[in-house]
């Protein structure tokens, strides 16, 4: 995707624009920008009256955020009046114009910090690997799989079991579950574990927790009805709806139905209170996106077709509309109101060739696979030819044991599902996403 999709990025000088590797677009008008360059400098600009830019507001000329330059920023997440940035070293910095609820995590709620400061407290010594901001609260995940939260807790969105706001990070009890990613709606929260389970908590008046009722929850609750259906690999939250993508490419949605896209039966006119398969006609899905800043949903299929539904420029559109975009992020540049990014956008990844994207999307896609690997009773869909090309072990195993290539199922008993799936994913993408302690403990 070219940065020209985002109108506000056209204001970046040409010599600087060519270096943008990561950017987030936010604010009530979708015209506030923070971006990171390939030489590890961080800039911001925009009219943001909320002073969330880490520099004096009102300027359309990019200005350096000195506190973040050289820090190797890898992710940025935004609330209404606060911003959180994550470094490669696992430190997080926050700043903003409002701190009445402790949303900055600096240990107080008496004053604002318009310049980035490191969030410390119980996060000292921890390596944070994932962050997410709701409107006025923040979640952070450590490399140990532990979950922390701070900020507004009016509806239980912090998951601490207490009613009080938290001005410093506080650990969220999750029964020793290893959390790998998080997502935040307006005032609700969601966590995804390594085993593919989803936990939910916080505001629930629209059914955005998927628990079958409309009662707020102050502690994380296992979304058991979803766990019984599928192992989940990706989650996303809109303003008042939630999305979950299974390992098999099936999309589930719940919450405000104009954003869920459930078109059949009585649910077509009501909020969806439990995880329900949506947009099944699209086929197997590889990526999803939503943001607490609007009511839009987007999905990309394994065949690289991008669809959108929800509020398209504030027009309710429950039916999925196919686009000519290459990524789900582009949907938000052109059809979200305001035109905000659903996440920090990596422009380096978007330069990947269509061939590599096709190979990436083919992983665990049952549509055209010719082999299943069974681990802990779960199937991983792969392609024999690619395994033999990429791995000596599979060249021998598939060449000698299955010389006629008629066998199409292999059961693996020596490794946990998460570790073996990460290994196979690496063969398709060159990206190794697994907890190293868990993986090394098996060798």
N, C-alpha and C positions, 0 to 999 in steps of 0.2 A: 504493500500500500504506500502510495506517495503521501507525504505530509500535506500536499495540496488539498486533500480531502477535508482537512480541518482549516476552516477559513481563518481562524485566529493565528495559525502557524505561518500564514502568508506574510505576517508582519516581522518574522525573524529574518535578519539580514542574510543574504545568500551564502556568504562564507561560513556563517554559523549554522544555518539550516542544514547544510550538507553533513554536519557532524552530529546531528541529533540521533541518539541511540535509544532514549527512553523519554516519554512525555506523558503528562497527565493533564487533562483539560477539565475544568470544574467551574463552580460558581453558579449563581442564580441565572446568569445570562449565557453561560458556557463560553466565556471569553477570558477566563483566567487560566494561566498556563505556568507549569513548572516543567523544565526539561533538563536532561543530563546529556552531555556531549561525549564523544568518543575519547576526548582527552581529559575526561573526569572532572569537568567543570559543570556547575549547576546554575541555571538561570531561571528567572521568573519575570512575568509581566502580566498586565491586565488592569481592569478598573476596580478590582476587588475592594469594596468598602469594608470588608470584614478583615482586612489585613492578614490574610492567610498566605501571602506570597513571600514572606520572609524578607521583605524589603518595603520601602515606602509605597503605598498603593497609588493607583491612578496613572501609572506609567505604561505606555505601550512600547517602550524601548526595553529590550531584555536587560536585566541587571543581575549581576552575580550574587549568589547567596554564599558568601565567603565561608560560613560555618560548615557548609556541606561539600565544598570543593575539595577534591582529593580524598574523599571518604568512600569512594566506590559505591555509590547509591545503586541498589538493585531493584527496589520497589518503592512506590509512593502510593498512599491511600488518603482519601480526603473525606472529611465530614462536612457539615454545613459551615462551621466556623473554625475548624482546625485541620491540620495536615500532619501526617506521620510519614517519615521516611526510614527505610531499612537499608543498612549497609551490608556489604559482603562479609564483614567481620561479625555480623549478627547484632549490631547495636541499632537502637532506634532513636530518632530525633523527632521532636514535635514542636509545633508553634501554632499560633492563631490569635484571633481577636477576642474570643470569648473563652472564659475558663470557669464560668460560674458553677459548673458541675464537675470540675476536676478533669475535663476531657483531655487536657494536655499531659496528665500523668506526672506532673512535677512536684507533687506532694502538697499542693495548696490549691485553693480555688478563689483566692482573694485578688489576684491580678492576672493580666494577660501577658503573654510572651510573644511578641511579634517577630522575634529572631529565634532560629532553631536552637533547642537545648536538648541534651541527651536525657532520655527517660531512664531513671535508675531504680532505686528502691530494690525490690526483690529480683529485678532483672540484672542486677550487678553480678557478673560472672556467668550469666546465661548467654547462650548464642541463639538469637531469635532468627527463625527461618521463614516465617510467614506473618503477615499483618492484614488487618481489615478494619475499616472504619464504618460505623453507622453514622447517623446524623450527629449524635453527640456522645458516642462511646467508641472504644477501640478494643480490639482483640489482638493478642500476639501469641505465637506458637514458638516454643523452643525446640532445639534439635533433639531434645530428650522426649519430645512429644507432649510436653506439658503446656497447658493453656493458661494465659493470663488476661485480665481485663481491667479497664479503668474508664471513668467518666460517669455519665448519667445512668441511673439505675431505676428510673421511675416505673418501668414495667418489667423489671427483672432481667433486662437485656445483658447485664454483666454476668449472670449465672452464678453468683456467689452464695445464693441462698439468703442474702440479707436485703433489706429494703434501702440501705444507705447508698448514696453515691460514693465513688472511690476516686480520690485525687492522686493515688499512687497505685501502681500495678498490684493486683491481688490474684493469687492462684485460683483457678476455677476447678472445683472437684469433679473429676470425670472417671472415677472408679478404675484408675490405672490404665485407662485406654490411651493408646498412642495416637495423638492427633497429628494429622499431616497438613490440613488446610482449613481455613475458616472463611465465612462470608457473613456480611451484616446487611440487614434491611434497615428501614427507618429506625425502628426501636426493637428489632428482634435479631437473634443471632443463630448461627448454624456452624457445626464443626463436623469434619469428615475424618474418620480414623483410618489407620493403615489397613484394617480388615474390611473396609468398605461400608462401615456403619455410619449413620448420620444421627447426630444429637442436635436438639433444638431447644430454644428457650427465649423468653422475653414476651413482647407484645403479641397478642393473638386474636384481636377483634375481627380480623378478616380471614382467620383460618390459616395465617401464614406459617404456623408451626406444623400443620398437617396432622394434628393429634385427634381429629374428629370432633373437637369442641372449640369454644371461643374463649377459654380461660387463659389468662396470662400464666407464664411459668417462670419461677425465680431460680430454678436449678435446671441443668441440662437433663433432658429426657430422651432416651433412645427412641428414635422413630421406628418402632418395631414393625409397623405395617409395611414399611419400605424395605427393611432388612430381610423380611421374609420373601420379598419378591426378587431382589437383585443385590449384587455388590456394586456400590457406587464409586465412581472414580473422579467425579467433578461436581461441584456445587456452585450455585450463584443465587443471590438475593436481589429482587427488585424492591421498590418502595414498600409494597404490601403483598408480594408473592415470592415464591421460592421455586427453584429449579434444581433437579438432580439428574445427572447423566450416568447410566450404568455402564459396566464393563462391556456389555453387548451392544452399546450404542442406542439404548432405549431412553427416551426422555420422559421424566416424571415432573409434574407441576402441581402446585397447590397454592391457595390464597385467593386474591382478587381475580376473578375469572376473566375479566377483559384482558389481563396480562398472561393468563395461563393458556388460553386458546382451547379450552374444552368445549366442543361444539355440539355434543350429542346429549339427548335426554334432559332431565330436569337441571342438571348441573350447568347447562348452557346459559341459564339465567341467574345462577347463584354463585356465591363464593364456593371454592373447592376446599373441603375440610380435611381431605386425606390425599396422600400422593396418588396421582392418577396419570396414566399414560396419555401423553399429548403429542400431537403432530406426528402420529405414527405413519401417516401417508408419505412422510418425507424420506423414509428409509433410515438406515443406520447413521447415527449422528456422531461427530468427532469433537465438536467444540460448542460451548454455549456461553452466553453473556447476558448480564443484567446488572443494574446498579440501583442503589437506594435513592438516587437522585431523580429517577423517572420511572415510568410504568411500561417500559419497552423490553421485549425479549428478542433474542437472536440466536440462531443455530446454524452451524456449518455441517453438512453431511460428509460421509466418507468419500463421496464423489466430488467434494469441493464446491457444492452448491450451497449458497448462503440464503437463508430465509429470515423473515422478521414478522412479528405480530405484536399486538398490544396497542399502546397509544402511539400512533405514528404521527408526529407533529401534533399531538393532542387529539387526534382523531381515533376513537376506539376502532380497532381492526382485529377481531379475534381470529380471523382466518389467516393462515401463514401466507405471506407474499414472497415469491421468489425475487431475488435481486440479481444484479450483475456484479456485485462486490466479490472480492476474494477472501475477505475476513469478516468476522462478526463485528470487529471494532468499527469498520467503515459504516455499518448500519447506524451507529450512534452519532457519527459525524454528520450524517445527512438527515436522519429522521427522529432523533431524540429531541425532546423539549424539556429543558434546554439541551443544547448539543454538547453533552459531556461525555468523556470517555468512560467505559464501564470498568476500566482497570488501567493500570499504567501500561502504556503501549510500547512494545519493543519494536522499533523500526528496523533493527538489524535482522530480526527473525523474518521480517516480511520480505527481505530480499532473497530468501531461499527459493531455489528453482522449483518450477511446477513438478519436475520429476521427483525431487526429494520430498516435496509435500505429499505426492501421491504414495510414495513408499511409506512415509510416516503414517498416513491415514489408513494404510492397508493393515497395520498392526491390529490384531484382535478383532478384525472385521469378519464376521461369519459369512458374509455374502459370497466372497470368491476364494475363501481359504481351501486348502486341500489337506489340512492336517489339524488335529486337536491335541493339545498337551494338557493332561489332567493333573492338577496339583491340588491336594486337599479337597478333592471332589469338585473343583471348579475348572471349567474349560477355558483355555487360552487358544485363540484361533490364529494359526500361522501358515506360512507357505514354505514347502519343502525346499524349493529351489533357492530361496533367499537364505534359509538356514544353512544350506550346504555351501553357498558362496561365502557366507560371512564367518562360519565357525568350523574349525577342524573336527571338533567332537561330532557335530551333526553330519559332516562329510563321511566319517567312519560309520557312525550309527545308522544313518539312512542308506549308506552304500552297501554295508555288509549284512546287517540284520534284515533290511528290507530291500534286497537287491531288485525285486520286481516292482518296488514302489507302490504296492497295492495297499499296504497297511496305512491307515490314516489316523491312528490314535496311539499316543504314548502316555503312559502313566509315570509320573515322577514322585518318588516317596522320600527322597533324601533332603529335600529343601522345602521351606515354607512357601506358600503361594506368593507372598509379596516379594520375596527375594528372587524367585524364579521368573516371575512376571517382569520385574525390573531388568533382569538379564536379557530376556527376550526383547523387551522394549529397546534396550541398548543396541541390539543387533539391527533394528530398524531405523534408529534415530541418532546413534552415537551419544545419547544422553543417558547417564546412569542416575536414576532417582530412587535411592534406597538408603535406609539407615545403615551406615557402615558397620556399627557394632553388631546389629542383627545379622548382617550379611557375613561378616568375618567370623562370627561365632559359629557358623555352619561349615567352615572349611578347616 
